[in-house]
Amino acid sequence: MKVIRTAIPDVLIFEPHVFGDERGFFLESWNAREFRNAVGLDVQFVQDNHSRSRRGVLRGLHYQIRQTQGKLVRVVRGCVFDVAVDLRKSSPTFGQWVGAELSENNYRQCWTPAGFAHGFLVLSESADFLYKATDYYAPEHEHCLIWNDPTVGIEWPLEEEPTLSAKDRTGLLLRDAEVFQ
């Protein structure tokens, strides 16, 4: 597994070794020892999620202040632009974002640790997106940072206005959001 560092050191891209031939391909999508060595943490995932969305859907930017979730995400069908925003007030990268294209063709996964808001934009006709989470989803603790906060300045690869849920349309600006210490 190749580990790719991003501009925010705690957010990592994992690129598996893919073994393919005329029959198809094989890859190792999860290895606890390699993950622990890369992130420096002994992480236990407790919940797996799967979403399917159509082109132009933007989900996020979500985070939980209590029951914080680290997320290892990947796309098994389609293509998305995946984003993490650092919400740790004590971090030198507070308020900064990183983004990466994840697709069925590049097999990449993105690790977004607790303390970050996470979201993605679907670039293909549709996308199947898989999440491994380090804590359980707790809607009573969920928060949403608005996707287009000019202070954060995410450069979404948009062709038109994104399709948002009601919750995502009412996300808060960073200056008004509850953040991590």
VENQUIPE-V464636 format. One record per pair of residues at least 6 apart in sequence whose ideal C-beta (glycine too) atoms are under 6 Angstrom apart, sorted by the first residue. I is the first residue (numbers start at 0). J is the second residue. Records with the same first field share a line. If there is no record, write none. Layout:
BEGIN
I=J / J
END
This chain:
BEGIN
0=13 / 15 / 33
1=14
2=11 / 37
3=12
5=97
6=97
7=85 / 92 / 97
9=112
10=83 / 97 / 111
11=110
12=99 / 107 / 109
13=108
14=107
15=26 / 27 / 106
17=24 / 26 / 106
18=25
26=106
35=41
42=133
44=131 / 133
46=132 / 135
47=131
48=130
49=129
50=128
51=127
52=121 / 126
53=125
54=121 / 124
55=161 / 162
56=121 / 162
57=120 / 146 / 161 / 163
58=118 / 119
59=117 / 118
60=84 / 116 / 118 / 144 / 146
61=117 / 143
62=116 / 142
63=137 / 140 / 141
64=140 / 177
65=140
66=134 / 137 / 140
67=113
68=132 / 133 / 134
69=112 / 113 / 133
70=111 / 117 / 130 / 132
71=108 / 110 / 131
72=109 / 130
73=108 / 129
74=101 / 102 / 103 / 126 / 128
75=127 / 129
76=103 / 127
77=123 / 125 / 126
78=102 / 122 / 123
79=101 / 119 / 121 / 126
80=98 / 100 / 120 / 122 / 156
81=99 / 101 / 109 / 119
82=96 / 98 / 118 / 153
83=97 / 111 / 115 / 117
84=96 / 116 / 151
85=92 / 93 / 95 / 115
86=116 / 178 / 179
87=114 / 179
88=178 / 180
89=180
94=173
96=151 / 153
99=109
101=107
111=117
114=179
116=144
120=155
142=177
143=166 / 170
144=170 / 176
145=170 / 172
148=172 / 173
150=173
151=173
END
